[in-house]
Amino acid sequence: MTAFTLPAPTKWAFSARRVPRDLAAGLDPNVSNARAGDLILGRVLTVGQHGRIQLAEGRPATLYSGDVIVMPCGARYAPDQFEGLAEIDPEGCDMLAGGGCLGRMVWRHDKMKAPTRVQPLGRLTNAAGHTLTTANFGLPTPTKFAEIPLIVVVGTSMNSGKTTATVALTHGLTRAGFAVAALKGTGTGSFGDVNDYADAGAAFVGDFTDAGMVTTYLEPLERVKAGIDTLLAAAEAQGATVAVMEVADGIFQKETAALLADPGFVARMQGSVFACGDAVAAAGGVSVLAGHGLRPLCLTGLLSCSPMASAEAEAMTGVTVVTRAGLMDPAVASGLLARAQGLAAAA
């Protein structure tokens, strides 16, 4: 174990924001055994796809070769970008996400450049020599389950319109007088989504990083569910009266599919919203959700930008398409919530 002083300046990533920097008292050079959540001190070797890092302070910072950074080890699943595993090679590792995720890239989308490469210098430790890990700095484990109603936003894939729908519905319900918790239940740590939630007027904003996870990819289902329970309990304790929660990626993604197949999770939600890009995706998604006993309150996303595609989807599924502007309308948003609560009460 080598004692050290944290270099200045050090670019500390958003996903590590809950870990107090003054606890960093040592450096363990053994990075081969790093696990998801362990904080890695590294030096940028070459700048690739991610030319900026999302800082814990809430702003992006340009990266340069030679920069010293702190990022947690983590896995990533992003079909439009990278898949990577929570593995740190002492010779060099990959920056998998700008919000802060270091690991080993498995593959990348054709449109992506090679990942930014980082030389790991070691795992940060506290004064007792224990590795600093995000898992130890999440919100407290709840003593009881939250009872606030929950609407879950799912979609076909990345970039199908889930975040836009979550933000719009949060804003609509806020305008209708509800204290809304806007939550990100799964995905990869990033300040973009949580900032958008806050801007929409959410009374409480949180994501899985607040429950101690860097990403939810390859995390056990029970841990993902426990993280969601933690967020809902914290939101309720802060006075939220309804929660809107985005679930990342598509309905076939491993963790998303496991959540939708889990009877306890399905029973916990009052309703769902499905974001997709066209009528074919709408028909397929509604069919898949039906297999889990779910029928979305509405369809939205990129599909809703096209009146013709929307008409096709409604004809094929019998589910109404609601635009972003519609979700922001307090009457429409509160109507969706009322219908969700009515359906849940009748179930």
Residue, then its C-alpha position, 0 to 999 in steps of 0.5 A: m500500500t502506497a500513501f499518497t496525496l490526491p493529485a491536483p487537479t484531478k477530474w472526479a467523475f459524476s458516478a463517483r460524486r457520492v464518495p467524499r474526496d477527503l476519504a481518499a488516503g491511499l492507493d492500492p496498485n493492485v487493480s486486477n481484482a477491481r470490482a464494479g464500484d471500486l474507485i480507480l485513479g487513472r491517467v488518460l493515455t489517448v483521447g478517443q470516443h469520449g472527449r469529455i468527462q462528466l464531473a461530479e460538480g455537474r458540468p462536462a470537462t474536456l479531456y486531454s492526454g495526461d489528465v488524472i481522473v477518478m472513475p469507478c470500475g463498471a460494466r456497460y451495455a449500450p447498443d449504440q455505443f459500447e458493451g464493456l465489462a467491469e475489468i481493469d487491466p493494469e496495462g490500460c483500460d477503457m472509458l466506457a461512459g462519460g459519466g464515469c465508467l472504466g472497464r474493458m470494451v467488448w465491442r463497439h458500434d460502427k459509428m463509435k471511435a475507439p474508446t478513450r484509453v486510461q492507465p490505471l494507477g491504482r484503487l483509491t483506499n481510505a485511511a484503514g486501507h479499504t478500497l473506496t467503492t460506490a456501494n458504500f455511499g448510497l442512500p440508506t436502506p429503507t426500513k419499509f416499502a414506499e407506497i407512492p404510485l409508480i409509472v414506469v417508462v420503457g421502450t424498444s431501445m436506446n434513443s427511442g424517446k424514454t427520457t423525453a417521455t419521462v421528462a414530459l410526464t414529470h413536467g405534466l404531473t408537476r403542473a397538475g399539482f403533484a410532487v413528482a419523483a423522477l427516477k432512473g431505475t437502470g442504465t449507466g450513470s450520467f448527469g444528463d438525465v437527472n439534470d433534465y428531470a430536475d429542470a422539468g420540476a421534479a420534487f425529487v430526482g434520483d438514479f441507481t448511482d444514488a443506490g450505490m451502483v455505477t451501472t446496473y448492467l450485469e448486477p443481480l436482479e435483487r440488487v437492482k430491485a433493492g436500488i429501486d426500492t431505496l429510491l422510492a423510499a427516499a422520494e416518499a420520505q422527501g414528500a413525493t406523491v407520485a414517481v415516474m421511473e425510466v428503465a434504460d435500454g430496450i425491453f429485450q435488454k437483460e436487466t430490463a427483461a428480468l424486471l418486466a418478468d418479475p411479478g413483484f416489480v410488475a405488481r409494484m407499478q400502477g402503469s407503464v408508458f412505452a416509447c418506440g420509433d414506428a408502428v411495427a415497433a409499437a405492435g411488437g412492444v405491446s405484444v411483448l408487454a402483454g406477455h408480462g401482463l402489462r398493457p401500456l397507458c399510452l405509446t410515445g417517443l419518436l413514433s409520436c412525431s409522425p401522425m401517420a405512424s401514430a395512426e398506424a400504431e393505434a390501429m394495430t395496437g388499440v393503444t393511444v399515442v401521446t406526444r411530448a406536448g400531450l404528456m406535458d399537459p397537466a390534464v392529460a398527465s393527471g388523466l393517465l395517472a388516474r387511469a393507472q390507479g384505477l386499473a391497479a385498484a381493479a386488478 
